Amino acid sequence: MNKHEVISSGLLESYVLGTTSVEENELVHDLCIKHPSLTNEIELIEIALINYSSQDVAPINKEIKNKISDKIFSGTNTEAKIIPLTINDKSIRVYKLSIAASIVFVITSIIYVFSIQTKVNKLHGELSKTMAATTNLEQQLSSQQTALIVATSKLQILSDPKIKTVGLKGMNSLASISALIHWNTESDAVYFNASKLPATATDKQYQLWAIVDGKPVDIGVIDLLNDSTFQKMRSVKGAQSFAVTIEKTGGSNSPTMDTMCLLGNV
């Protein structure tokens, strides 16, 4: 059943009036989840019923009002004529019954409106929960897809026969730590695996150097806030060894030898 069929079937009106069965209530609930705009349709039906049950009092005709006022304040001393009002028991009973019926109608209307509002609020709550759960699942799926893409990219790099892996041994402040360099000897691309590196001070940062012809060459600072397990550094050609020092944030033009913490030969 599509949205237009539901609206034209009269099922929503019956649901608002509370005359639907348990199975029909469940059907309305499922349809509202499938077609969220049906919730607005239910609210419009509720408002229409409340407006229908209300009666507007027409304003007094201005011309008639002025005539009555002229008669009352004309300044004449005409003696008012008293007309006896005869009320029999039957009229009194009808009047009392009318008042009682009006009171019952008002009370019933209040209870009915409260019941409808409760149903609508409950339906809104369940619909919000369903939409939140759907959004959460979509976010989880997107995160898993991203992780799969990253893992596939790493696997392709490591499985390349041109990749040479260089182990770096810890020294000084990182004597118990080790790291790995993945260097493509053909394209000169360098990847640094910093998964075991501890965090530095807030104003410090690890920096990677390649030793080429006995001279240190800066090939980039290491960002532990990103994917620290596999970072692409600057390409380098003809490296004999790699080293890591601790420098000020942003890196240095030349290595601080006293802070060297990792070193490995190719």
C-alpha positions as YAML, in Angstrom:
chain: A
units: angstrom
residues:
- id: 1
  name: MET
  ca: [0.00, 0.00, 0.00]
- id: 2
  name: ASN
  ca: [1.56, 3.34, -1.08]
- id: 3
  name: LYS
  ca: [1.15, 6.74, 0.60]
- id: 4
  name: HIS
  ca: [-1.79, 7.92, -1.56]
- id: 5
  name: GLU
  ca: [-3.69, 4.66, -1.08]
- id: 6
  name: VAL
  ca: [-3.31, 4.98, 2.70]
- id: 7
  name: ILE
  ca: [-4.64, 8.57, 2.72]
- id: 8
  name: SER
  ca: [-7.63, 7.79, 0.48]
- id: 9
  name: SER
  ca: [-8.58, 4.59, 2.33]
- id: 10
  name: GLY
  ca: [-9.85, 6.37, 5.44]
- id: 11
  name: LEU
  ca: [-7.57, 4.26, 7.65]
- id: 12
  name: LEU
  ca: [-5.87, 7.32, 9.15]
- id: 13
  name: GLU
  ca: [-9.22, 8.89, 10.15]
- id: 14
  name: SER
  ca: [-10.23, 5.66, 11.88]
- id: 15
  name: TYR
  ca: [-6.86, 5.54, 13.64]
- id: 16
  name: VAL
  ca: [-7.30, 9.10, 14.95]
- id: 17
  name: LEU
  ca: [-10.86, 8.30, 16.14]
- id: 18
  name: GLY
  ca: [-9.56, 5.20, 17.97]
- id: 19
  name: THR
  ca: [-11.79, 2.76, 16.07]
- id: 20
  name: THR
  ca: [-9.01, 0.71, 14.47]
- id: 21
  name: SER
  ca: [-8.06, -2.80, 15.57]
- id: 22
  name: VAL
  ca: [-4.70, -3.82, 17.02]
- id: 23
  name: GLU
  ca: [-3.61, -5.13, 13.61]
- id: 24
  name: GLU
  ca: [-4.63, -1.84, 11.93]
- id: 25
  name: ASN
  ca: [-2.76, 0.16, 14.59]
- id: 26
  name: GLU
  ca: [0.40, -1.84, 13.84]
- id: 27
  name: LEU
  ca: [-0.17, -1.29, 10.10]
- id: 28
  name: VAL
  ca: [-0.43, 2.50, 10.61]
- id: 29
  name: HIS
  ca: [2.75, 2.43, 12.71]
- id: 30
  name: ASP
  ca: [4.68, 0.53, 10.02]
- id: 31
  name: LEU
  ca: [3.36, 2.82, 7.26]
- id: 32
  name: CYS
  ca: [4.42, 5.94, 9.19]
- id: 33
  name: ILE
  ca: [7.95, 4.57, 9.47]
- id: 34
  name: LYS
  ca: [7.98, 3.79, 5.75]
- id: 35
  name: HIS
  ca: [6.33, 7.13, 4.84]
- id: 36
  name: PRO
  ca: [7.28, 9.75, 7.52]
- id: 37
  name: SER
  ca: [5.00, 12.34, 5.90]
- id: 38
  name: LEU
  ca: [1.96, 10.29, 7.11]
- id: 39
  name: THR
  ca: [2.69, 11.56, 10.63]
- id: 40
  name: ASN
  ca: [1.92, 15.09, 9.43]
- id: 41
  name: GLU
  ca: [-1.27, 13.77, 7.83]
- id: 42
  name: ILE
  ca: [-2.37, 12.32, 11.20]
- id: 43
  name: GLU
  ca: [-1.75, 15.68, 12.87]
- id: 44
  name: LEU
  ca: [-3.82, 17.50, 10.19]
- id: 45
  name: ILE
  ca: [-6.72, 15.05, 10.73]
- id: 46
  name: GLU
  ca: [-6.54, 15.63, 14.49]
- id: 47
  name: ILE
  ca: [-6.61, 19.44, 14.03]
- id: 48
  name: ALA
  ca: [-9.54, 19.18, 11.59]
- id: 49
  name: LEU
  ca: [-11.59, 17.12, 14.09]
- id: 50
  name: ILE
  ca: [-10.87, 19.58, 16.91]
- id: 51
  name: ASN
  ca: [-11.85, 22.54, 14.72]
- id: 52
  name: TYR
  ca: [-15.02, 20.76, 13.62]
- id: 53
  name: SER
  ca: [-16.09, 20.23, 17.24]
- id: 54
  name: SER
  ca: [-15.67, 23.97, 17.99]
- id: 55
  name: GLN
  ca: [-18.41, 26.50, 17.20]
- id: 56
  name: ASP
  ca: [-17.70, 30.16, 16.52]
- id: 57
  name: VAL
  ca: [-20.18, 32.77, 17.81]
- id: 58
  name: ALA
  ca: [-21.05, 35.28, 15.09]
- id: 59
  name: PRO
  ca: [-20.57, 38.94, 16.14]
- id: 60
  name: ILE
  ca: [-23.64, 41.11, 16.77]
- id: 61
  name: ASN
  ca: [-24.70, 43.14, 13.74]
- id: 62
  name: LYS
  ca: [-23.45, 46.70, 14.27]
- id: 63
  name: GLU
  ca: [-26.68, 48.27, 12.94]
- id: 64
  name: ILE
  ca: [-28.90, 46.23, 15.27]
- id: 65
  name: LYS
  ca: [-26.56, 47.03, 18.19]
- id: 66
  name: ASN
  ca: [-26.92, 50.78, 17.51]
- id: 67
  name: LYS
  ca: [-30.73, 50.55, 17.33]
- id: 68
  name: ILE
  ca: [-30.90, 48.77, 20.68]
- id: 69
  name: SER
  ca: [-28.56, 51.35, 22.22]
- id: 70
  name: ASP
  ca: [-30.74, 54.21, 20.90]
- id: 71
  name: LYS
  ca: [-33.82, 52.64, 22.41]
- id: 72
  name: ILE
  ca: [-32.18, 52.21, 25.81]
- id: 73
  name: PHE
  ca: [-30.60, 55.67, 26.01]
- id: 74
  name: SER
  ca: [-33.26, 57.68, 24.11]
- id: 75
  name: GLY
  ca: [-34.07, 59.67, 27.24]
- id: 76
  name: THR
  ca: [-37.83, 58.85, 27.13]
- id: 77
  name: ASN
  ca: [-39.65, 57.84, 30.29]
- id: 78
  name: THR
  ca: [-41.68, 55.12, 28.66]
- id: 79
  name: GLU
  ca: [-42.70, 52.64, 31.31]
- id: 80
  name: ALA
  ca: [-41.28, 49.20, 30.71]
- id: 81
  name: LYS
  ca: [-43.80, 46.55, 29.99]
- id: 82
  name: ILE
  ca: [-43.39, 43.45, 32.09]
- id: 83
  name: ILE
  ca: [-44.05, 40.22, 30.25]
- id: 84
  name: PRO
  ca: [-44.46, 37.22, 32.50]
- id: 85
  name: LEU
  ca: [-42.14, 34.31, 31.66]
- id: 86
  name: THR
  ca: [-43.68, 30.94, 31.95]
- id: 87
  name: ILE
  ca: [-41.32, 28.00, 32.28]
- id: 88
  name: ASN
  ca: [-42.71, 24.53, 32.60]
- id: 89
  name: ASP
  ca: [-40.99, 21.47, 34.05]
- id: 90
  name: LYS
  ca: [-40.36, 19.97, 30.64]
- id: 91
  name: SER
  ca: [-38.38, 23.03, 29.49]
- id: 92
  name: ILE
  ca: [-36.31, 22.93, 32.68]
- id: 93
  name: ARG
  ca: [-35.49, 19.24, 32.15]
- id: 94
  name: VAL
  ca: [-34.48, 19.87, 28.53]
- id: 95
  name: TYR
  ca: [-32.30, 22.80, 29.63]
- id: 96
  name: LYS
  ca: [-30.58, 20.71, 32.31]
- id: 97
  name: LEU
  ca: [-30.02, 17.86, 29.89]
- id: 98
  name: SER
  ca: [-28.49, 20.27, 27.37]
- id: 99
  name: ILE
  ca: [-26.09, 21.62, 29.98]
- id: 100
  name: ALA
  ca: [-25.16, 18.08, 31.08]
- id: 101
  name: ALA
  ca: [-24.61, 17.02, 27.47]
- id: 102
  name: SER
  ca: [-22.38, 20.05, 26.87]
- id: 103
  name: ILE
  ca: [-20.28, 19.26, 29.94]
- id: 104
  name: VAL
  ca: [-19.93, 15.62, 28.90]
- id: 105
  name: PHE
  ca: [-18.93, 16.73, 25.39]
- id: 106
  name: VAL
  ca: [-16.24, 19.09, 26.72]
- id: 107
  name: ILE
  ca: [-14.81, 16.46, 29.06]
- id: 108
  name: THR
  ca: [-14.88, 13.79, 26.34]
- id: 109
  name: SER
  ca: [-13.19, 16.16, 23.88]
- id: 110
  name: ILE
  ca: [-10.40, 16.94, 26.36]
- id: 111
  name: ILE
  ca: [-9.79, 13.24, 27.03]
- id: 112
  name: TYR
  ca: [-9.91, 12.45, 23.32]
- id: 113
  name: VAL
  ca: [-7.45, 15.22, 22.39]
- id: 114
  name: PHE
  ca: [-5.08, 14.13, 25.18]
- id: 115
  name: SER
  ca: [-5.27, 10.51, 23.96]
- id: 116
  name: ILE
  ca: [-4.56, 11.50, 20.35]
- id: 117
  name: GLN
  ca: [-1.65, 13.73, 21.39]
- id: 118
  name: THR
  ca: [-0.18, 10.88, 23.44]
- id: 119
  name: LYS
  ca: [-0.38, 8.53, 20.45]
- id: 120
  name: VAL
  ca: [1.20, 11.09, 18.13]
- id: 121
  name: ASN
  ca: [4.03, 11.80, 20.60]
- id: 122
  name: LYS
  ca: [4.70, 8.09, 21.00]
- id: 123
  name: LEU
  ca: [4.73, 7.64, 17.22]
- id: 124
  name: HIS
  ca: [7.15, 10.57, 16.83]
- id: 125
  name: GLY
  ca: [9.44, 9.07, 19.48]
- id: 126
  name: GLU
  ca: [9.53, 5.64, 17.85]
- id: 127
  name: LEU
  ca: [10.12, 7.17, 14.42]
- id: 128
  name: SER
  ca: [13.03, 9.28, 15.77]
- id: 129
  name: LYS
  ca: [14.62, 6.19, 17.35]
- id: 130
  name: THR
  ca: [14.33, 4.28, 14.07]
- id: 131
  name: MET
  ca: [15.90, 7.12, 12.08]
- id: 132
  name: ALA
  ca: [18.72, 7.48, 14.64]
- id: 133
  name: ALA
  ca: [19.46, 3.75, 14.47]
- id: 134
  name: THR
  ca: [19.55, 3.93, 10.66]
- id: 135
  name: THR
  ca: [21.97, 6.88, 10.76]
- id: 136
  name: ASN
  ca: [24.22, 5.02, 13.22]
- id: 137
  name: LEU
  ca: [24.35, 1.96, 10.97]
- id: 138
  name: GLU
  ca: [25.22, 4.12, 7.96]
- id: 139
  name: GLN
  ca: [28.08, 5.75, 9.91]
- id: 140
  name: GLN
  ca: [29.42, 2.36, 11.00]
- id: 141
  name: LEU
  ca: [29.28, 1.08, 7.42]
- id: 142
  name: SER
  ca: [31.11, 4.17, 6.13]
- id: 143
  name: SER
  ca: [33.81, 3.77, 8.82]
- id: 144
  name: GLN
  ca: [34.29, 0.09, 7.96]
- id: 145
  name: GLN
  ca: [34.54, 0.88, 4.24]
- id: 146
  name: THR
  ca: [37.20, 3.53, 4.94]
- id: 147
  name: ALA
  ca: [39.20, 1.12, 7.13]
- id: 148
  name: LEU
  ca: [39.01, -1.54, 4.40]
- id: 149
  name: ILE
  ca: [40.30, 0.90, 1.77]
- id: 150
  name: VAL
  ca: [43.25, 1.90, 4.01]
- id: 151
  name: ALA
  ca: [44.09, -1.72, 4.84]
- id: 152
  name: THR
  ca: [43.97, -2.71, 1.16]
- id: 153
  name: SER
  ca: [46.27, 0.18, 0.24]
- id: 154
  name: LYS
  ca: [48.81, -0.84, 2.91]
- id: 155
  name: LEU
  ca: [48.71, -4.47, 1.80]
- id: 156
  name: GLN
  ca: [49.37, -3.49, -1.82]
- id: 157
  name: ILE
  ca: [52.41, -1.44, -0.77]
- id: 158
  name: LEU
  ca: [53.89, -4.10, 1.52]
- id: 159
  name: SER
  ca: [53.36, -6.89, -1.01]
- id: 160
  name: ASP
  ca: [55.25, -4.96, -3.70]
- id: 161
  name: PRO
  ca: [58.54, -6.85, -4.34]
- id: 162
  name: LYS
  ca: [60.34, -3.53, -4.82]
- id: 163
  name: ILE
  ca: [59.66, -2.55, -1.17]
- id: 164
  name: LYS
  ca: [62.64, -2.85, 1.17]
- id: 165
  name: THR
  ca: [61.87, -2.92, 4.91]
- id: 166
  name: VAL
  ca: [64.44, -1.31, 7.20]
- id: 167
  name: GLY
  ca: [64.31, -1.86, 10.96]
- id: 168
  name: LEU
  ca: [65.14, 1.07, 13.27]
- id: 169
  name: LYS
  ca: [66.49, 0.30, 16.75]
- id: 170
  name: GLY
  ca: [65.73, 2.49, 19.74]
- id: 171
  name: MET
  ca: [68.41, 4.46, 21.54]
- id: 172
  name: ASN
  ca: [68.71, 7.08, 24.32]
- id: 173
  name: SER
  ca: [65.14, 8.04, 25.41]
- id: 174
  name: LEU
  ca: [63.57, 5.27, 23.25]
- id: 175
  name: ALA
  ca: [66.02, 2.46, 23.98]
- id: 176
  name: SER
  ca: [63.22, -0.12, 24.31]
- id: 177
  name: ILE
  ca: [61.30, 1.03, 21.19]
- id: 178
  name: SER
  ca: [61.67, -0.04, 17.56]
- id: 179
  name: ALA
  ca: [60.15, 1.11, 14.26]
- id: 180
  name: LEU
  ca: [60.04, 0.15, 10.59]
- id: 181
  name: ILE
  ca: [60.78, 1.96, 7.32]
- id: 182
  name: HIS
  ca: [59.19, 0.67, 4.07]
- id: 183
  name: TRP
  ca: [61.25, 2.05, 1.17]
- id: 184
  name: ASN
  ca: [60.48, 1.51, -2.51]
- id: 185
  name: THR
  ca: [63.95, 1.26, -4.05]
- id: 186
  name: GLU
  ca: [62.56, 1.93, -7.54]
- id: 187
  name: SER
  ca: [60.19, 4.88, -6.98]
- id: 188
  name: ASP
  ca: [62.08, 6.12, -3.85]
- id: 189
  name: ALA
  ca: [58.77, 6.37, -1.91]
- id: 190
  name: VAL
  ca: [59.24, 6.11, 1.88]
- id: 191
  name: TYR
  ca: [56.60, 4.90, 4.39]
- id: 192
  name: PHE
  ca: [57.18, 5.09, 8.16]
- id: 193
  name: ASN
  ca: [55.49, 2.75, 10.64]
- id: 194
  name: ALA
  ca: [55.20, 4.69, 13.91]
- id: 195
  name: SER
  ca: [52.73, 2.45, 15.70]
- id: 196
  name: LYS
  ca: [54.97, 1.99, 18.76]
- id: 197
  name: LEU
  ca: [56.19, 5.55, 19.18]
- id: 198
  name: PRO
  ca: [55.10, 7.22, 22.45]
- id: 199
  name: ALA
  ca: [53.68, 10.73, 22.44]
- id: 200
  name: THR
  ca: [56.10, 13.67, 22.64]
- id: 201
  name: ALA
  ca: [55.80, 16.91, 24.61]
- id: 202
  name: THR
  ca: [53.28, 19.37, 23.17]
- id: 203
  name: ASP
  ca: [56.03, 21.57, 21.71]
- id: 204
  name: LYS
  ca: [58.06, 18.66, 20.28]
- id: 205
  name: GLN
  ca: [57.74, 16.35, 17.26]
- id: 206
  name: TYR
  ca: [59.56, 13.34, 15.81]
- id: 207
  name: GLN
  ca: [61.47, 14.02, 12.58]
- id: 208
  name: LEU
  ca: [62.75, 11.41, 10.08]
- id: 209
  name: TRP
  ca: [66.14, 11.73, 8.38]
- id: 210
  name: ALA
  ca: [67.82, 9.75, 5.61]
- id: 211
  name: ILE
  ca: [71.62, 9.55, 5.60]
- id: 212
  name: VAL
  ca: [72.75, 10.04, 1.98]
- id: 213
  name: ASP
  ca: [76.49, 10.15, 1.22]
- id: 214
  name: GLY
  ca: [77.13, 10.69, 4.93]
- id: 215
  name: LYS
  ca: [74.81, 13.74, 5.19]
- id: 216
  name: PRO
  ca: [71.37, 13.91, 6.88]
- id: 217
  name: VAL
  ca: [68.44, 14.69, 4.56]
- id: 218
  name: ASP
  ca: [65.10, 15.82, 6.05]
- id: 219
  name: ILE
  ca: [62.29, 13.59, 4.78]
- id: 220
  name: GLY
  ca: [59.50, 14.89, 7.02]
- id: 221
  name: VAL
  ca: [58.04, 15.20, 10.52]
- id: 222
  name: ILE
  ca: [55.90, 12.40, 11.98]
- id: 223
  name: ASP
  ca: [52.27, 13.23, 12.83]
- id: 224
  name: LEU
  ca: [51.09, 10.91, 15.59]
- id: 225
  name: LEU
  ca: [47.58, 12.40, 15.48]
- id: 226
  name: ASN
  ca: [46.85, 10.85, 12.09]
- id: 227
  name: ASP
  ca: [47.32, 7.23, 10.99]
- id: 228
  name: SER
  ca: [50.57, 6.65, 12.88]
- id: 229
  name: THR
  ca: [50.85, 3.06, 11.70]
- id: 230
  name: PHE
  ca: [51.66, 3.94, 8.08]
- id: 231
  name: GLN
  ca: [52.74, 7.47, 7.11]
- id: 232
  name: LYS
  ca: [54.06, 8.46, 3.71]
- id: 233
  name: MET
  ca: [57.20, 10.59, 4.01]
- id: 234
  name: ARG
  ca: [59.23, 12.49, 1.38]
- id: 235
  name: SER
  ca: [60.88, 10.36, -1.28]
- id: 236
  name: VAL
  ca: [64.62, 9.82, -1.04]
- id: 237
  name: LYS
  ca: [67.24, 8.29, -3.33]
- id: 238
  name: GLY
  ca: [70.45, 6.52, -2.35]
- id: 239
  name: ALA
  ca: [69.86, 6.34, 1.43]
- id: 240
  name: GLN
  ca: [72.42, 4.35, 3.43]
- id: 241
  name: SER
  ca: [70.52, 4.59, 6.73]
- id: 242
  name: PHE
  ca: [67.53, 6.25, 8.44]
- id: 243
  name: ALA
  ca: [67.33, 8.06, 11.79]
- id: 244
  name: VAL
  ca: [64.69, 9.73, 13.97]
- id: 245
  name: THR
  ca: [65.31, 12.73, 16.23]
- id: 246
  name: ILE
  ca: [63.05, 14.77, 18.52]
- id: 247
  name: GLU
  ca: [62.78, 18.36, 17.32]
- id: 248
  name: LYS
  ca: [60.62, 21.39, 17.97]
- id: 249
  name: THR
  ca: [57.10, 21.25, 16.47]
- id: 250
  name: GLY
  ca: [57.28, 21.71, 12.72]
- id: 251
  name: GLY
  ca: [60.76, 20.20, 12.38]
- id: 252
  name: SER
  ca: [64.31, 21.48, 12.09]
- id: 253
  name: ASN
  ca: [66.69, 22.16, 9.19]
- id: 254
  name: SER
  ca: [69.37, 19.97, 10.75]
- id: 255
  name: PRO
  ca: [69.10, 17.06, 13.21]
- id: 256
  name: THR
  ca: [69.73, 17.53, 16.94]
- id: 257
  name: MET
  ca: [72.14, 14.69, 17.59]
- id: 258
  name: ASP
  ca: [71.50, 14.67, 21.36]
- id: 259
  name: THR
  ca: [67.83, 13.80, 20.76]
- id: 260
  name: MET
  ca: [68.41, 10.96, 18.26]
- id: 261
  name: CYS
  ca: [66.16, 8.09, 19.38]
- id: 262
  name: LEU
  ca: [65.93, 5.65, 16.42]
- id: 263
  name: LEU
  ca: [68.59, 4.50, 13.92]
- id: 264
  name: GLY
  ca: [68.81, 1.76, 11.27]
- id: 265
  name: ASN
  ca: [71.02, 0.89, 8.34]
- id: 266
  name: VAL
  ca: [69.66, -0.08, 4.92]
...
